[in-house]
Amino acid sequence: MPLSQLSTFQNEGAVSEVIVLDTIADAQAFSKANSAPYFVLGKGSNTVINPDSPIQTYVQISPDLLPLSHSGTILTASAGTRVNQLTKYCVQHGLAGFEFAAGVPASLGGMVTMNFGCWGRELCDFLISIQVVDHAGDVHTIPLADLEMTYRSSRVMRERWIVLSATVQLSASTPADVHAKTDDAIQTRLAKQPLRGRTFGSTFKNPPNEFAARLIESAGLKGFEKNGVQISDKHANFLINTGGATFQALQDMLALIEETVAKQHGVRLEREVRLVQ
Ligand SMILES: Cc1cc2nc3c(=O)[nH]c(=O)nc-3n(C[C@H](O)[C@H](O)[C@H](O)COP(=O)(O)OP(=O)(O)OC[C@H]3O[C@@H](n4cnc5c(N)ncnc54)[C@H](O)[C@@H]3O)c2cc1C
């Protein structure tokens, strides 16, 4: 499958195998049977894949693994549910909480794994629990307290579980109010981020009391482009594939930013983007 369908950066190349797990039983069977290396992918909105990686099997959870449902203000959804499905459902049912993610091309499973956050709010602020399948094919419910969620990180990354679903605590509102806040969030993002570009969101984590974008911009790199990879002129912590970008071109750009920022500001930037090498 071409990477243009697996990662929002849409770099050149393809991988051999993509397996979509439609049911919990499928996920259990896959985990038990599979000994070859694989990578669990959400919507690829923070992941860039090297087409020459020895990992050639990619696994995704179907949004239909379980129906999107709520009881009162508690919502449960498949890990494969996309943000736009979540926000649409929340508008329909007057449930507030997911507006901050509106417009982002992510899945719920990726949001849990990365502890998605912006504007002072993170997924761990309203996550209740997740359901996962482990390497033995056993299904577990893991409560938030056991997920070790920190800035853009969680225990899911270290355990390499497959997240099947997540349950979150939302709050009661009205469809009109949730709709307005969802629209506002999209407009704010459109103004500040290259939301419609071939990008993977934040490239680097913000260092303590600092912004990665400010460091990159003040190093004079905003707008710089090489081999189809551009440092966005809207937001310097976003990289854009302007056409034909390769995995190598991305790696070269990451190294250039890291070296320049270290030299000029004495700060080592930590990558937020997940690379499948
Ligand atoms: C325009 C744009 C704006 C963005 N804005 C933000 C923002 O405001 N805040 C923010 O935090 N991020 C932002 N991002 C980055 C990205 O959307 C988030 O990191 C998101 O959480 C990734 O979700 P995903 O489904 O695309 O995950 P992927 O990129 O597919 O995967 C990310 C990680 O999660 C793991 N993973 C995914 N699904 C599962 C699963 N079911 N089980 C186990 N592991 C899994 C992968 O293995 C990988 O390690 C933005 C991205 C874009 C393109």
The ligand as a Gaussian input file, in Angstrom:
#p B3LYP/6-31G(d) Opt

LIG

0 1
 C       -2.580000      19.067000      11.323000
 C       -2.197000      18.311000      12.565000
 C       -2.386000      18.882000      13.811000
 C       -1.999000      18.199000      14.963000
 N       -2.227000      18.773000      16.186000
 C       -1.912000      18.100000      17.314000
 C       -2.187000      18.667000      18.596000
 O       -2.756000      19.740000      18.728000
 N       -1.825000      17.962000      19.692000
 C       -1.224000      16.736000      19.603000
 O       -0.922000      16.115000      20.625000
 N       -0.932000      16.173000      18.390000
 C       -1.281000      16.827000      17.255000
 N       -1.020000      16.258000      16.029000
 C       -0.290000      14.974000      15.959000
 C       -1.180000      13.721000      15.925000
 O       -2.448000      14.007000      15.394000
 C       -1.318000      13.108000      17.307000
 O       -0.090000      12.666000      17.815000
 C       -2.295000      11.919000      17.321000
 O       -2.484000      11.519000      18.649000
 C       -1.809000      10.745000      16.485000
 O       -2.917000       9.930000      16.181000
 P       -2.862000       8.869000      14.996000
 O       -4.065000       8.036000      15.064000
 O       -2.631000       9.552000      13.709000
 O       -1.600000       8.045000      15.435000
 P       -0.379000       7.489000      14.564000
 O        0.425000       8.639000      14.072000
 O       -0.851000       6.516000      13.571000
 O        0.441000       6.738000      15.694000
 C        1.048000       7.468000      16.744000
 C        1.536000       6.472000      17.787000
 O        0.429000       5.814000      18.353000
 C        0.547000       4.392000      18.182000
 N       -0.806000       3.857000      17.971000
 C       -1.770000       4.341000      17.153000
 N       -2.881000       3.613000      17.258000
 C       -2.622000       2.630000      18.136000
 C       -3.367000       1.539000      18.667000
 N       -4.636000       1.285000      18.313000
 N       -2.760000       0.712000      19.559000
 C       -1.467000       0.918000      19.941000
 N       -0.718000       1.942000      19.489000
 C       -1.284000       2.779000      18.591000
 C        1.495000       4.198000      17.010000
 O        2.156000       2.953000      17.116000
 C        2.437000       5.380000      17.198000
 O        3.440000       5.080000      18.161000
 C       -1.410000      16.924000      14.866000
 C       -1.217000      16.337000      13.589000
 C       -1.616000      17.023000      12.451000
 C       -1.430000      16.379000      11.114000

